[in-house]
Amino acid sequence: MTKATSNARRVMLAINETSSLRSLWRAAMEHLVGEHAELITVFVRDDRWHRAASLPFTQEISRASGSSMSFTPQRAEEVDKDAVARMQNQLKQLATDSKIQFVFEIVAEHEATRIREFIRPESDLLIAPSFFKGRPFYSELARLNCEILLVEAKEFASEPEDY
């Protein structure tokens, strides 16, 4: 790591599968313009999928047909992997379009203390959707010794993202 890189401001973008990337990306770009900075994206995996899949009565209902089937731990893992891949691909496209390099990390909600690994004190910035404030892992984010910017965004965007 070069001296310039180690002294650069680090911007961390915290997202999950329902995050509105458009507004979060825009906020990150505002803080990356004009200065040498690193962008780290941390995908916070939603533990609720796995808890729901552990219950014997949990059903998944198909959007297309309306039919239902058991929601198993294997299916929860599949849904989780699909969500991560979808968000990572969207971020790659945004980064390519913006000519920004970024790091993509995955952290489960119950491992939220690992987010500390990616943040250095004081000069760094964490950008997260405002609805994270209502999630149990937010207490870990609030303990970070960095600036936190909560971006107002609905948890479930009703309109498709434009990239």
N, C-alpha and C positions, 0 to 999 in steps of 0.2 A: 504494500500500500504506500503510495507516495505521500509526502508531507501535505501537499495541497488537498488530497482526498481526505486525509485523516482530520484536517481542520475544517472541512466543508460542513455546511449545515446539512443535517439529515432530516428529510421530511418523510414521515411514515404515514401511509394511507391505510387505515384499518377498515376492512370491508367484510361483508358476509354475502351469502347467496342472494339476498333480497335488496342489496344496496343499489342505489341509483348512481351508477358510475359517472354519468354526465356531470352532475353537480359536484361530486367529490373530486373528479379529475380536474375540473375547472378551478376549484379551490387550490388544489396542489400546484397547478401550473402558475397561479398567481404568486405563489411563494417560491417557485423555482426560477422565475424570470430574473435575468440580470445578475445572478450570483451562482457560483459553483456550488452545487448541492447534490446530494444523493437522494434517490427516491426508493423507499422500501415499501412494498405493499404486503400487508399481513392479512391473510384471509382467516377470519375467525370462524372455525367450523361450529355449526349449531348443534350442541349436544342433545337438543330436544328430539331430533330425528331418531337417535339411537335409544333414548329413553322410551319413546313411543313404540318403537319396534320391539322392545322387550316385553311389552304388555300382550297377553294372549288374545285380546279382543280387538286390537287395532287393525283397521281395514284401510286399504288404499282404494280410492274411487277414481276410475278412469275418466278423464275430461272428455274424451271422444265418445265412448260408448255408455258411460254411466255405470258400468259393471264394477263390482268390487272384488278384491282378493286380499288375503292376509298380508299385512305389512311386516315383513320379517327383518331380522338384523342384516341379512344379506342384501335385501332390497334397500334398506336404509343406507348401507355402504355404497351401493350403486348410485342412489340419488345424490349422495354426498359427493362422490367422485365426479358425477356429471356436472354438478353445480360448480365445483372447483375448476374443472376444465373449461366450462363456459365463461366464467369470470376471468380466468387466466388468458383465454383467447381474446376476449374483449379488451383486456388491459394491454396485451401485446399489440393489438391494432392501434389503440390510442397512443401507446408509446412510440410505435413506428411513425405514425402520423405527426407526432410532436417532436420526433428525433430525440427522445429521452430514453436513457437506459434505466432499467429498474430491476430490483430484486423482488422475487415473489416467494413468500414464506407462508406456511400453513400452521395454524395453532388452534387446537381445540379449546372451546370455552373453559373447560376444567383445567387447562394448562395456561391460563391467561397470564400467570406470573412470568412465563417465557417471553412475553412482549418486552420485558426489561432488557433482554439480550440485544434488542435492536435499537434501543434509545440511549443516547448519551445525555447527561444532564444539561439543563439550562438552554443551550443553543438550539436544541432540536425541537421539532414541531410534530405533533400527532394530529392528523385530520381524521375524523370519524363521523359517521352519520349520527344525527341527534337522537335517533331512537335507541342507540346503544346505551344511552343514559338509563333506560328502563331495564336493562339486562343485568343479571347478577354479576357478570364479569366486569362491569363498569367500575366497580370499586378498585379493581387492580389498575385500570387505566388512570383513575383519578389520583392514585398514589405516585404516578410517574413524575419525576422532577423535570418536566418540560412543559412547553406551551401546548395547550390542547385547544383545538378549534373544532367545534361541533357544527356540522353543516346541516341545515334544516332540510330534511328529506323524508318522504313517506317511506315506511318500511316495505310496502308492496306497491311498486310503481304501477299505475293503471295503464300507462302508455309505454310503448316500446322505446328503447333507447335509440337515439340517432348517433351514429359514429361516423 
